[in-house]
């Protein structure tokens, strides 16, 4: 195994090991500070991070506003306060020389306001800001204004080229590195383009090589690329290390830090990780962001899959094969479906899925009355956690605060489920993000006999390459 040496990143020498940011209270100040103290780059999530009361207990993020706009303002305040809290905690643990990064999602509600509020309130504590889930053109301006380095997350050289030509070329001195997030292997939201097949993974090497070639055209030969997604043992990536074709490379670990002593997830979640088998993480299209995302298969995802299968197209007038009448809702408003689909509807209703809900695509989905009530309540309770949400039709842009489409019951409230699972909620009833290599917890001898390492022990193990 080649020696794993420090690389230059963000103006300093650090181990080429980066903690991946995991949103809503999963990558927090304790995990981040511990990773930085071990010599790598720690990352805490600034996506609605936790704050604490005087006794150190998590402050529940409860919303009192009567309108979505009012609740959105509450959410932004929670996010800023939580991010500042976690930045201070991380710095206390890492010490003055530890490298602390904050991770945000560009498509989260109030992303720029949260980033600026965090950096203003935690001046001198944060060294870098990582950002993906969208095209964060203004990330460079934010970083420059606060004197921190920025690390865009991309899944192709083409995406980085667009960011560079439109915005980043003006602030090249603050570009600390570029995160390549593999859209087939990484956990959480993934950057698959419309031309890429979610069921046909591509080898990351040629994709990262194209990214490096694109960066070299811009004079970024020495700017590190951070490989994210699918990294477990570094000996499997030995041909990437000190490879002149790729240039300086660091590796990001998002899933492995879940199973550490400092990780704030529940013991039940940690135990679930070591039972996963290959294929237990699903790349699925149900997120209200519109992105694909990777999460552990459970009852929550199964219900979404089933909900989307119980779906038929309809017309408001009899057209073509759509000749069979069907009454929707309490008033039984007539729409037209095909005779074949009417037979399917009768079968679903016999099984208890008697509530028909309209989608923006002129289809109906069929759910139980209980599920229908929950879906409608979650849509009404929306607090604007995304810049745009297809589930609730929220948009943060004035004056309508709507994306102009019908709310889509085929999706779900992502803020609700991520908050719940991060704070000891039922694992089968919530979304559990994970990378596709999570099944390796159960195969890696490092975790035998129920061993849960500290972050320091994990980093030391990763440094061996094995």
N, C-alpha and C positions, 0 to 999 in steps of 0.2 A: 504494500500500500504506500502510495506517495505521501510525503509529509504534507500536512495541512497547515499552510502558513498564513499569517495575517496578510490582508490586502488593504489597499488605500480606499477608503470609502467616506465620503462626506468630510474630507480633509484630515482624517486621522487613520491610524492603522488599527484594524480590528480583526478578530477571527471571522472567516467568511461564513458565519452561521447567523442567520436572522430568524427571529421568532415571527411567525405569521400572525397577523392581527385577526382575531375572531370576534365578531361583533356582539353587542348587547351583553356585556358583563362577563364574557368568557376569557378574553385576554385582558387582564386587569393590571393594576400597578404592581401587585406582588409578583405575578409571573414575569412581567416585563422587567422589573428591577432585578429580579433574581437572574434572568437570562443575561442582562447587561453586566451584572456583577461577575458572571462566569466568563466574561470576555467577548461575548458576541453582541449582537444588536438586539435589544429588547423592544418589543412593540406592544403597546396597549391599544385597545379599541376605544375610539371616541364616538362610537355609535351608541348613544343613550347609555353611557356608562353609569355605574352605581355611585351614589353619594351615601354618606353615613351620618347618623345622628351622634349626639355627644357620647353615647354609650357604645359606639362602633357598630350599630345595627344598620343594615341597609334601609334606606328611605324608600318606601314603595312609590313608584311613579303613578300616582293617581291623578286623574284629570277631572277638573271641576267646571271647565268652560262649557257654555251652552251651545256654542257653535264650533264647527271644525276649525275655523280660523283661530278662535280663542284657545282651543286645545292645542293647536299647532304652536302657538306662542309658549304655552306651558312646556311642550315637548322640547323646544329649542332651549329654554332655560334649564330644564333638567339635564339636557345633553352637555351644555357648557359647564354647568356646575360639576357634573360627574367627570367630565374629561379633566378639568383642573384638579379635582380630587385625586384621580388616578395618576396624573402626571407628578404630583407632589409625592405620592406614595412610592412611585417607581424611583424617583430621584433619591428619596431617603434610603432606599435599599441598595441602589446601584452605586451611590457615592458620586462625587463630582466628576469623575472621569468616565463613568459608564455611558454608553450610547443609548439614548432613549428616543424611540420613534412613536408617533401617534398614527393610527390608521383610521381613515374615514372613507365613506362611500360617497362618491360624487352624486349619486342619485338618491341619497337620503334627504329627508326634509330639512331645509335650511342648512345645507352642507357648508356653504361659504360663511354664513353667519356663525355656525358652530366652530368652524376652524379658526376664524379670526377671534372669536370670543375666548376660545381655549388658549390660543397663543398669546393673547393679551393678558389673560389671567395667570398664565404659567410661564411668564417670561424667564428665559435663561434655564428652564428645566428640560425643554424638548429640543432635541438635535435635528430631527427630521420628521417629515410628514409624508406618509404613504397613502396613495389614493387610487382607487379603481372603481369598478361598477359604473361605467359610463366613459365619457371623454372629458377629463378634467382640464380643460384649457386654462382655466384661471388658477390652477394649482400653483403654477410658477410665480404668479403675481403675489399670491398670498405668502409663499415662502420667502420671496425677496423682501416683502414689506416687514417681515419679522426676523429676517436673518437666519433662517433655518434652511436645510437642504430638502429637496423634494424628490420623491421616488414614485413616478407614475407606474401603475400596473397595466400591462398590455398583454395581449395574446397573439400579437403578430407584429412584424416589422412595419407593415402598412399602417397599423394603428399609431405606432410611435411616429412614423413619418408625418402623419396628419397633425399630431400634437406639436411636433417640432416646427413644422413650417408655419403653422398658424400662430403659435405662441411661444414655445420653449426656446427658440433661437435667440430671443431677446434677453433671456436670463440663464444662459448656459452655465455661468459660474456657480449657480445654486443647484444644478442638477447633480444629485449625489449618486444616483444609480437608476437603473431601469429594471423593474420586476417583470419577468416573463412568467405569467401564470398559465400553466397548461390547462386548456379548457376541458380536457377529458379526465384529468387526474386530480386536480385540486378540489378541495372542499369548498362549500359555500357557493356564491354566485360566480358563474363562469362566463368568459367572453367568447362564446361561439358565434361566428358570423353566419349569415344566411346561406353562405356557400359551403359551409362545413357540416358534415354529417355527424350528429351526436352519437351515432352507433358505430362509427368507424374512426377509432383513435389514430392519430398521426404521431410518428416518432418526433419527440421534442428536439432532437439534435439539429436536423436541417432547419427547423423553424427558428431556433435560437441563432443558428448560423446566419440566416437571412436577416434577423434583427441586428446582429453584429455588423454585417455588411452594410446595412442601412445606416447604422450609427457611425461607421467609419466614413461614409460619404459626408457626414456632418462634422467630422473631426473629433469624434467621441471614441477614439481608440482605447483610451484608458479608463473610461467610465464603466464601472462594474455592471454586469448583468446578474440579476439575482434569480436563480432558477427556483420556481415555486410549483409544487404539485408533484407527488409521486416520489419524493426523496425520502429514503429510509436509511439504508446503509451507504455511506459515501464510497465504499469500495466498488459499488455498482456504478458509480459515476466517475471512476478514477480517470477515464479517458477525457473527461471534461476539465480536470484540474491541470493547471499550467499548460494548457493547450493553446498555442499561439494563434490557431485559427479562430478560437472563440474569444481570446482575450481574457481579462480578469472576470472570474466567475465566483459568485457566492451562492449559498444554498439556503432556501427558506423552509422552515419546519412549522407547519400549522397544526397538523393532526397530532404529532407525537407529544407536544407539550400539554395536551389534554390530560394525559395520564402521568401526572407528577403530583408530588405532595402539595405544591403551591397552587395547583390548578383549582379554581373555585367551583368547578362543576360537582354535582352530587356524587356520593359514593356509588349510588345505583348506576349512574351514567358511566362512571369509570369501570365498574364491573361489567357493564354491557359491552364496552369496547373490547375486552379480552375474549368475548364469546363470538365476535363477528367472524363470518366466513367470507371467502371471495365472492363478490357479487352482491353482498349485503348493503352496499352503498349504491344509490340510484341517482343517475343523472336525469333530472326530470324538469318539465316545462311549466310547472304550476305557479311559480313565484309571481306575486303581483307586480314585481319590477319589470316583467317581460323577459328577463334573462333566464337561461337554464341555471339550475343549481344542483349541487350534489349533497345528499343527506342519507342517513341511515333508513333503510326500509323498515317501516313499522305500520301500525294501524292507521296513523295519521296520513301517511302517503298512500296507503292502500285505499282509504276512503276517497281521497282525491282522484286516484286512478279510476275507481269504480264510478264516482260521480261524473267524470268526463266520458265514461263509456255509456252511461245511461243518457244519451243525448240524441236528439233527432232534429232535423231541419224542418221549418214550417214556413208557410206563406200566409199572407192576410187575405188572399183571394185564391180561388181554385185555379191552379196553373199546372199544366203538364200532368205529372203523376201525383201531384199534391191535390187529391180530390176527396180524401177522407176527412170528415169534420171531427174536431176535438175541442172541447171547452176548457179554457184555461182560467184558473182562479175561482174565487167564490162566485163571481158573476157569470162564470162559464162563457167567457168571450170566445167566440168561434175563430179558430185558425184551421189551416188545412195541412195535413201530413199525408204521406203515402200510405196505402193500405198495409204494406209490410211494416212500416213504422208504427202504425196504430196497433197492430198485433203485439209488437214489442212493448208499447206503452201499457197495454192491458196486462201483460205479463209482469212488468215492473210494479204496477199498481197492486196487483194481487200479492206481491211480496212486501207491500207496505210503503213503497216509494210513490206516494200519491200527490206530492206537491211538485207542480211544474214551475220552474223558474226560467225566465227569459234571459238570454245572453245577448251581448252586443252584435253577435253574428247571425241573428235570426234563427237561433236554435233554442230548444228547450232542454233543460236537464231535469232529472227526476230524483227527488230526495225525500227523506222522511219529514213529517211535520216538525219533529224536534230539530233536525238539521236545518230546515228552512228558517226556523225562528232564530237559531244561532247565527246563521249567515246574515240575516237581515239586521240583527242586533249589532254584530261586528261591523257591518257597513255603516250603520247609523253612528256608532261610537268612534268612528275614524278620528285620529288625532293628527293626520298628515305626516306620518313618519317617513314618507317617500316624497321625492319631488313630484312624481306622478304615480298613481296607484290604479291599476286596472281593476282591482277587487272592489274598491269603494268609489271609483271615478274621481278621486281627489286630485287636484293639481295645486301647487303652491303659488301659481301665478295669478295675479289680480286681473280683472275684478271678479271673475266668476268662481275661481277656486275649483274648477272642474276641468277634466280632460276632454269634455265634450262628448263623451260616450256613455252608454249605460254601464252601471256597475256590473261587474262580471262575477257571477256566483261560482264559476269554475275554479276560482283562485281562493285565497284565504287572507286573513289579517296576520301579516308577518310579525308586526310588533307584539301582538298578543302572545303568539306561540313562542317567540324567542325569549321574551321576558319570563314566560312561565317555565320553560325548560331550564333556563339559567338560574332559576330560583326554586329548585326542587320540585318542579312540576312533573306530572306523569310522563314517563318516557314514551309510552305507546301513543299518547294523545297529542304529542307536540313534534315540531320539526327539530331534528338533531343533525346539524351540519357535520360532515366529516369528509376527509379525502378518501379516494378509492383504495388506498393502501391500508386503511384502518384495520382490515382483517389480519394484518401482520402482527398486531399486538399479541394475538393468540399463538403465533408461530415463533416469535422472537424469543430465544432463551433468556434474554435480558429480563423479561417479565415473568419468568417461571416462578412457581410457588407463590403467586400473588404479589410479587415485588412491585412496589410503586416507588420510583426513584424521586429524589429531589431534582429540581432544575439543574443544579450544579452537577449531580451525578449523571443526568441525561446528557448534558453538554460534554462532559468528560468521555462518556461512552461514544458519542458521535465523533469525537476527535480521534478515536482509534480507527475509525473507518468502518467498523463492523457492528 
